[in-house]
Amino acid sequence: MKKILKKISEIAIKQGEFSFTTEQIETKWLGNQPATLAEIQEAEVRLGVTLPTDYREFLLITNGFTTPNEHVDPSFSKASDIAFLKDVDPQLIEIWTENDELLEVAIKLARSIIIGGLGEEQYFLLIPPVIENADWEYWKFASWIPGEDPYEGLENYFINVLDFLKSA
């Protein structure tokens, strides 16, 4: 995953379409310092979950990651800032519960953890499994997307971001 994140950083900075800090431009890196195991464990204890392996690996590469394309993809938060969506944006969940046909999505939103997009136009969500040892779900979610935009995992998501940047 680190190679993909590095390539995203290099291409986005080279394209120069968005604002990046001097340090990001000089280092050609949109990430932060890696999280410590203690920071990851603190987030897990605070949330009462064991985070999925690929997200833990992401945090050990970079504790947060700036969006390479504003208004299209979310920036990823530091481990200390991740939270349940219900605590960050309860109105969003309420809106989705108003329509019986969308109740399944609303139920997943109510369980989801927002790991990206705090204060932005779109979120990146991790949805814990209901059954132990089942797979986590990975969603990009925005008002301008008709419903959820699922991914097979974080690496799959970042490959899509990289493909989007290459096509721009």
C-alpha positions as CSV (number, residue, x, y, z in Angstrom):
1,M,0.0,0.0,0.0
2,K,2.9,2.4,0.7
3,K,4.0,2.3,-2.9
4,I,0.4,3.2,-4.0
5,L,0.2,6.1,-1.5
6,K,3.6,7.4,-2.6
7,K,2.6,7.3,-6.3
8,I,-0.7,9.1,-5.5
9,S,1.3,11.8,-3.7
10,E,3.9,12.2,-6.5
11,I,1.3,12.4,-9.3
12,A,-1.1,14.8,-7.4
13,I,1.8,17.2,-6.5
14,K,3.2,17.1,-10.0
15,Q,-0.2,17.9,-11.5
16,G,-0.4,20.9,-9.2
17,E,-4.2,21.3,-9.5
18,F,-4.7,21.5,-5.7
19,S,-3.1,23.2,-2.8
20,F,-0.4,21.4,-0.9
21,T,2.0,22.5,1.9
22,T,5.6,23.4,1.2
23,E,6.6,20.3,3.1
24,Q,4.3,18.0,1.1
25,I,5.7,19.5,-2.1
26,E,9.3,19.0,-1.0
27,T,8.9,15.5,0.3
28,K,6.4,14.5,-2.4
29,W,4.3,12.9,0.3
30,L,0.7,13.6,1.3
31,G,0.8,11.5,4.4
32,N,1.8,12.1,8.0
33,Q,4.3,10.4,10.3
34,P,3.2,6.8,11.0
35,A,0.9,6.1,13.9
36,T,2.4,4.2,16.9
37,L,0.9,0.8,18.0
38,A,-0.2,2.6,21.2
39,E,-2.1,5.2,19.1
40,I,-3.9,2.5,17.2
41,Q,-4.7,0.5,20.3
42,E,-6.0,3.7,22.0
43,A,-8.4,4.2,19.1
44,E,-9.5,0.6,19.2
45,V,-10.2,0.8,23.0
46,R,-12.0,4.1,22.6
47,L,-14.3,2.6,19.9
48,G,-14.5,-0.9,21.3
49,V,-13.4,-2.6,18.1
50,T,-10.4,-4.3,16.6
51,L,-9.7,-2.3,13.4
52,P,-9.2,-4.3,10.2
53,T,-5.7,-5.4,9.4
54,D,-5.4,-3.2,6.2
55,Y,-6.5,-0.1,8.0
56,R,-4.0,-0.8,10.9
57,E,-1.3,-1.2,8.2
58,F,-2.3,2.1,6.6
59,L,-2.0,3.9,10.0
60,L,1.5,2.3,10.5
61,I,2.5,3.8,7.1
62,T,0.8,7.2,7.7
63,N,-1.4,8.5,10.5
64,G,-3.7,10.4,8.1
65,F,-3.4,11.3,4.5
66,T,-4.4,14.5,2.6
67,T,-6.8,14.1,-0.2
68,P,-5.0,14.3,-3.6
69,N,-8.1,15.7,-5.3
70,E,-10.3,18.0,-3.3
71,H,-14.1,17.6,-3.4
72,V,-13.7,14.1,-5.0
73,D,-12.0,12.0,-2.4
74,P,-11.8,12.5,1.4
75,S,-8.7,13.2,3.4
76,F,-8.0,10.4,5.9
77,S,-7.9,11.2,9.6
78,K,-5.4,10.5,12.3
79,A,-6.2,7.5,14.5
80,S,-7.0,9.9,17.4
81,D,-9.7,11.6,15.3
82,I,-11.6,8.6,14.0
83,A,-15.1,8.2,15.4
84,F,-18.5,6.6,15.0
85,L,-20.5,8.4,12.3
86,K,-23.5,8.5,14.7
87,D,-21.4,10.7,17.0
88,V,-20.2,13.0,14.2
89,D,-23.2,13.3,11.9
90,P,-26.3,11.9,13.5
91,Q,-28.6,13.9,11.1
92,L,-27.2,11.9,8.1
93,I,-28.3,8.7,9.7
94,E,-31.7,10.2,10.6
95,I,-32.3,11.2,7.0
96,W,-31.6,7.7,5.8
97,T,-33.9,6.1,8.4
98,E,-36.9,8.2,7.0
99,N,-37.2,5.9,4.0
100,D,-38.0,2.2,4.6
101,E,-36.4,1.2,1.4
102,L,-33.1,2.7,2.6
103,L,-33.2,1.2,6.1
104,E,-30.4,-1.3,5.4
105,V,-28.1,1.5,4.5
106,A,-29.2,3.5,7.5
107,I,-28.4,0.6,9.8
108,K,-24.9,0.2,8.4
109,L,-24.4,4.0,8.7
110,A,-25.4,3.8,12.3
111,R,-22.6,1.2,13.0
112,S,-20.0,2.9,10.7
113,I,-16.7,4.5,11.8
114,I,-15.6,7.6,9.9
115,I,-11.9,7.4,9.1
116,G,-11.9,10.1,6.4
117,G,-13.7,13.2,5.3
118,L,-14.2,14.9,8.6
119,G,-15.5,18.4,7.7
120,E,-15.4,17.6,4.0
121,E,-18.1,16.9,1.3
122,Q,-17.6,13.1,1.5
123,Y,-16.8,10.5,4.1
124,F,-14.8,7.3,4.0
125,L,-16.4,4.8,6.3
126,L,-15.4,1.4,7.8
127,I,-18.4,-0.7,8.7
128,P,-17.7,-3.3,11.3
129,P,-19.2,-6.8,10.7
130,V,-22.2,-7.9,12.7
131,I,-20.8,-11.4,13.0
132,E,-17.4,-12.0,14.5
133,N,-14.7,-12.8,11.9
134,A,-16.8,-11.6,9.0
135,D,-15.5,-9.0,6.6
136,W,-15.5,-5.3,7.2
137,E,-17.1,-3.1,4.6
138,Y,-15.4,0.0,3.1
139,W,-17.6,2.8,1.8
140,K,-17.1,6.2,0.3
141,F,-20.2,8.1,1.1
142,A,-21.3,11.5,-0.2
143,S,-24.5,13.5,-0.8
144,W,-23.6,13.6,-4.5
145,I,-23.2,9.8,-4.7
146,P,-26.6,8.0,-5.0
147,G,-26.0,5.7,-2.0
148,E,-22.8,4.1,-0.9
149,D,-19.8,3.5,-3.0
150,P,-18.3,0.2,-1.8
151,Y,-14.7,-1.0,-2.1
152,E,-13.1,-4.3,-1.5
153,G,-10.6,-2.8,1.0
154,L,-8.3,0.2,1.4
155,E,-5.8,-0.9,-1.2
156,N,-8.6,-1.3,-3.7
157,Y,-9.8,2.2,-2.9
158,F,-6.4,3.8,-3.2
159,I,-5.8,2.0,-6.6
160,N,-9.0,3.6,-7.8
161,V,-7.8,7.0,-6.6
162,L,-4.5,6.5,-8.4
163,D,-6.3,5.4,-11.6
164,F,-8.5,8.6,-11.4
165,L,-5.4,10.8,-11.0
166,K,-3.7,9.1,-14.0
167,S,-6.7,9.7,-16.1
168,A,-7.0,13.4,-15.2
